[in-house]
Amino acid sequence: MGYALAAAAADAGARVKLISGPVNLEAPARCERVQVESAQQMLDASLDGIGDCDIFIAAAAVADYRPVSVAEHKMKKAKKS
């Protein structure tokens, strides 16, 4: 959906920056694509450019996550009581 929105905005004469995760799609004509790999990179790219835009459209379904903490070693299962 984001690529269709970007193409429609570009067709309407807007200057479009498309921030995209890994996909097998070509960027629509007249759109600048910023390639990202993670949700954090997408957030960073969005925040970096949001001050220069009149309209911001977000259509991403971001699905990656980060653990709160990372164990140094394998954790043993807790025994159920």
Buried (B, 14 or more C-beta within 10 A) or exposed (E): EBBEBBBEBBEEEBEBBBBBBEEEEEBBEBBEBBEBEEBEBBBEBBEEBEEEEEEEEEEBEEEEEEEEEEEEEEEEEEEEE
